[in-house]
Amino acid sequence: MAATTMPAATTGEKAGWWTRFLAIFIDGIGLTIISGVLVSILYGSDATTGGGLNTLLGVLYFCYFWSTYGKGQTLGMRALNIKVVKTDGSQLDLVGAFIRYIGLFISIACIFIGVIWAAFDGQKQGWHDKIAGTYVVKA
């Protein structure tokens, strides 16, 4: 009988909570600067009117970089040498990245419990990772 091998994503080193936090913090700083500039140009610094633009930028940014187009790494993740992969080790498509983004929104909306979950989970998965079937691993 042939031995079965586990996908690299399940046996590889998963990124810790603080590394993941720092990566998304870096992304947040960059997105805040870019959206602030765009909102001030397009809406004259009216943050209320620019809220939809901020949401759209976030969706586009994370879906692009988490997918195969961005090789599973946002700019913050690249800086910290981590990436998002599916549990079978393959990269996300745009739909999978969007599902992960919706899961992240849910994880944050529940007073961050879904995000904090990754600190205590055996596979280091937050709710958004479980929803999308992903891991964050060292690149």
N, C-alpha and C positions, 0 to 999 in steps of 0.2 A: 504494500500500500504506500502511495506517495505521501510525503509529509506536506501538510498545507502550510503556506506561509501567510503571515499576517501582512496586510498592506502597511507600507512604510509610515503612513499617517497614524496608525494605531500603535505602532511601536516606537515611533520617533519621539524626540523630546518636545513636549508641549511647552508653550510659552506661559510664563507665570503671570499672575494677576497684575502685579505692579508694572511689568514690561508692557502688557496690553494697555493698561491705563495710561502710561506715559505716551505710547504710540497714538492713542486717540486724543490725548491732550495736545500733542504736536499738531495733529490733523485739525483739531478745533481752533487752534491759534491761526493756522493758515486760512481756514475757511472763514473765520471771523474777519480777518483782514481783507480778503478778497470780496466777501459779501458786503462789508462796510464801504469799500470803494465803489462797488457797483450800485449799491443802494443810494449812495450820495450822488452819484452821477445821474442815475435814472429817476430817482424819486426825491432828490433834494434832502437827503438825510432823514426822511420820514420813515422811521423803523416800522411803524404799523403797516404802512402800505407795502413795504419791502419784505414783509414776513413770508409771503408766498415765494418770492425769489430766493430767500434764504433756504426754505425747505427744498425747493427744486435743486439748488446748488448742492445741498447735502446728499440728496438722493442720487444725483448724477455722479458726484464725486465718489461716493462709496460703492455704488454699483459698478462703475467703470473700473476702479482700482481693485476691488475684491474679485472681479471676474477675470477671465483669461486675457482680456485686453490689458489689464494692469498687472497681470501675472500674480494675482492674489495679494498684492502688497500696496497699501496706501503709502503716501510719502513718509508718514510717521512710522509705519511698519518697516519700510526700507531702511530708515535711519537706525532702527533697533534690530534689524536682521530677523524679522519674523514674517510669517505669511499665513493666509487663510487657505485651507484645502478642505475638500470634502472628506468624509470619513474613509472613503476608499483610496484616498491619496491624490485624486484628480483635482483639477481646478474647477471653480464654479463657472457656470455660464451666467448671462445677465439675469435670467429669471431666478436662479439660485441666489445670486447676490442681492436681488430685490427682496426675496423672501427673508434673507438674513437681515436686511435693513429693517423690514417690518418687524421682525423678531426683536431687533435692537430697540426699536421704538416701544414695543410692548414691555421689554425688560426694564427700560428707563421709566416708563409710565407707572409701573408698579413700585414706586419709590426706590428704584434702583436695585430691587431685590434680585431681578433676573441677571443683572450685570455682576453684582457681588457674589452671586451663586458660583461663578467660575473660580473664586478663591477657595471654595470648599469642596468642589466637585472632584471626584477621583480622576476624571478625564480632562479637568480644567476647562469645562464647557459652561458657558453662560446659557441662559434660556434661548437666546438668539442662535447659538451654535447648535443646540439640541433641535430647535425648530427647523433649521436649514440643513442639519446633518453635516456640520463642519467642525474642524479643529483649528486652533491657531498654533502653529509649530515653528520651531527655529528654522530659518531659511538656509 
